[in-house]
Amino acid sequence: MVDAAIRAPSGSNRQGWKFIVVTDNDVKNQLGDAYREAWNFYVKEFYGGSSDMGASNVGDTEKAQQVNRISKSAAWLSENFHKVPAQFVVLSRNDPTGSSIYPAIWSIMLAGRAHGIGTCLTTVLGMFQQEKAFEILDIPSDKGWTINAVITAGYPLGKWGVADRNPLDQVTYLNKWGNETNWNVNEPLWNY
Ligand SMILES: Cc1cc2nc3c(=O)[nH]c(=O)nc-3n(C[C@H](O)[C@H](O)[C@H](O)COP(=O)(O)O)c2cc1C
């Protein structure tokens, strides 16, 4: 999975990245505690402590059910972060927009998928507990590194389908804005 990451493009081919693959239980436990704190802070600050990330404010719509599912799944991850088999901590520097690291992040996730490994991209640790994470992982704090993501990885415990998304035709135009494609891709075009 890291081999896929280092093949990714980056601006000017700078490759300003580092990957820490965490499999040690003690380190995972410490990161798990820091992640939980970060997640609780995020829910408190952004959703006023609402444990369903505001789903109840959206009424009983399909959207509300979706938000509910996401909040349950994210809350489960925060409680079980230390138990995932591997945590990929992804760092970058000299990437002020954060865009040069995302191809590498997504490559880790796609490579995992190709091997039957499920992943989740998380960002709250780097956003709200970066200092703590630096301490836990012995990352030098004076070299300009930023934690862009921690990707959790493990063999799936449940559903292993292709992600459900708004249809391609709703978000794609042909040649000019507003020109419908009429491609009618209503199902994923992948084998699954
Ligand atoms: C940039 C980015 C940051 C994310 N950060 C978090 C996070 O900190 N914690 C988390 O549980 N999920 C996080 N996610 C996962 C999204 O919530 C998830 O991809 C989305 O709800 C769709 O779910 P699915 O990928 O399982 O289909 C993040 C996703 C992206 C793309």
The ligand as an ORCA input file, in Angstrom:
! r2SCAN-3c Opt
* xyz 0 1
  C     -10.842     14.677      3.623
  C     -11.616     13.655      4.423
  C     -11.535     13.683      5.805
  C     -12.218     12.728      6.576
  N     -12.051     12.727      7.938
  C     -12.668     11.776      8.680
  C     -12.420     11.678     10.091
  O     -11.642     12.456     10.662
  N     -13.043     10.698     10.782
  C     -13.883      9.797     10.164
  O     -14.420      8.908     10.859
  N     -14.123      9.850      8.836
  C     -13.522     10.803      8.086
  N     -13.715     10.828      6.714
  C     -14.558      9.784      6.096
  C     -15.866     10.341      5.504
  O     -16.749     10.685      6.529
  C     -16.465      9.246      4.605
  O     -15.575      8.988      3.533
  C     -17.806      9.639      4.043
  O     -18.745      9.743      5.086
  C     -18.348      8.629      3.032
  O     -18.360      7.352      3.598
  P     -17.719      6.140      2.818
  O     -16.336      6.570      2.422
  O     -17.687      5.009      3.824
  O     -18.611      5.842      1.664
  C     -13.035     11.757      5.934
  C     -13.101     11.738      4.532
  C     -12.394     12.660      3.782
  C     -12.449     12.590      2.268
*
